[in-house]
C-alpha cells in the first residue's frame, strides 16, 4: 500500500506544533491507520541496508 503520509499537511502541522490538538489527534490516528503502518514499512525498507545487502 502506497501512503501519502510523506506529503500529508496534517502530519506536517502536527510535527511543527507537537502540543496542539491536531498533533494529539495525529498520534491517536497513527495507532490504527493502515496508511501510517504502510508508510512506516516503506521507511524501514529504505533505511535498512542489512536486509538488502546479504
C-alpha positions in Angstrom: 0.0 0.0 0.0 1.5 3.3 -1.0 0.8 6.0 1.6 0.5 9.8 1.3 2.0 10.4 4.8 5.2 12.0 3.5 3.2 14.9 2.0 0.3 15.0 4.4 -0.5 18.5 5.7 -1.9 17.2 8.9 1.3 15.3 9.7 3.4 18.3 8.9 1.3 20.6 11.1 1.5 18.1 14.0 5.3 17.9 13.7 5.6 21.7 13.8 3.2 22.1 16.8 3.5 18.9 18.9 1.4 20.2 21.8 -1.6 21.2 19.6 -4.9 19.3 19.5 -4.1 18.4 15.9 -0.9 16.7 17.0 -2.8 14.7 19.7 -5.3 13.7 17.1 -2.5 12.7 14.7 -0.8 10.5 17.3 -4.1 8.8 18.1 -4.8 8.3 14.4 -1.4 6.6 13.8 -2.2 3.8 16.2 -4.8 2.3 13.9 -4.2 3.8 10.4 -3.2 1.3 7.8 -1.7 4.0 5.7 0.6 5.1 8.5 1.6 1.5 9.0 2.4 1.1 5.3 4.4 4.4 5.5 6.5 3.1 8.4 7.1 -0.2 6.5 8.3 1.9 3.4 10.7 3.8 5.6 12.0 0.7 7.2 12.7 -0.9 3.8 14.6 2.2 2.5 16.6 2.7 5.8 17.6 -0.9 6.5 20.6 -1.8 4.2 21.3 -5.0 6.1 18.1 -6.7 4.8 19.0 -5.8 1.2 22.8 -6.4 1.4 23.2 -10.1 2.2 
